[in-house]
Amino acid sequence: MATTSFSSLDAVPCVWMRGGTSKAAFFHASDLPVEPAARDALILAAMGHPDARQIDGIGGGHPLTTKVAFISRSQDARADVDYLFGQVVAAESRIDYAPTCGNILAAVGPFALEEGLVAAQPQESVVRIRMVNTNSYCDAVVQTPGGRVAYSGDTHISGVPGEGSPIELRFSDIVGSSCGALLPTGEPTDRIDGVEVTCVDNGMPVVVMRAADLGCTGNETPAELDANTALKARIESIRLQAGQRMGLGDVSVKVVPKMTLVSPAQAGGSLNTRTFIPRKCHDAIGVLGAVSVASACVLSGTVTEPLCRLGAAPRHDLSVEHPTGEFTVRLLMDDSGLAIAGAALLRTARPLFRGQVLVPPQPLIRKLDPA
Ligand code: NQM
């Protein structure tokens, strides 16, 4: 473990990065304890716990800003780097490694290039990433004019002010990433607690429900939905049962599956969404969450079928509307043109701060690393 000390605090190299509409603390895996319990004790102390506000740590007090990424060179011939994602649940002093995160994934390419894990090419650089949580792959295409990572550009993504340099994410092998099948229950529609749902996993396990079936318009603000405790209790009951049916087991302490309400598009897109991640409403929608919802849209018999507006051509570019704009997902089909083989989309990302995060020495780390 490569910590130095700052007075009586441990100092661990860390880069704070925005990836898409989320933020995470990035670490080299080699700077952290090898033993997972010791690593997690250090990370929880760094991010701030047990406290939802994370006042004694660097976490942002919101699920979208309390994420961590551990990066290392990959031993896998298909990848340059391994990306292990952790969703810090600060108030409960735990880190959920069940899901990956497609927004934070957008920052992995720039981190790998800036930190010398991958050599930058003169125009653009492809960083091949293994998403360790789901054992799936992504090629991130980063603009590197003159061999330097570009952060300025004219790509705008909903939910982030201004523009940045585009990072194209090309996913493969994400079908059934956590559940083993695109439709993990074997059915395009199931009924749980009297509500029709589509359970889908194309990169992220998601339960899709029609907003109207839960007494909503689907146009409510995240704050309005978060204040609706009766609705949230209904959604959590459905989630716990869907988790079992999707093969995820007891999901009461997991942040998957995510729960998405769908309704007709309001701004010319394919359909409108409100997503719970899983107990708080997202200000936008997760990257792989959007890919899974878009995938439900091109399958027959799903709850999205009567609501979704598919374009004529290209039929598989879907604009997923969300509370702060829209997210265009391109579904890549196999040679037969019938089965989903992957997905591609654009994000922006940038480093916000580079330095050392200062952490009170953790008893568990001291025990393992007496030196
Ligand atoms: O679905 C939020 C986010 C995410 C995850 C969440 C994500 C994804 O917006 O791939 O990006 O679902 O908790 O960062």
Boltz pocket constraint, residues with backbone or C-beta under 6 A from the ligand:
constraints:
  - pocket:
      binder: B
      contacts: [[A, 19], [A, 21], [A, 22], [A, 63], [A, 64], [A, 100], [A, 101], [A, 102], [A, 103], [A, 104], [A, 204], [A, 255], [A, 258], [A, 277], [A, 282], [A, 285], [A, 286], [A, 287], [A, 288], [A, 289], [A, 290]]
      max_distance: 6.0
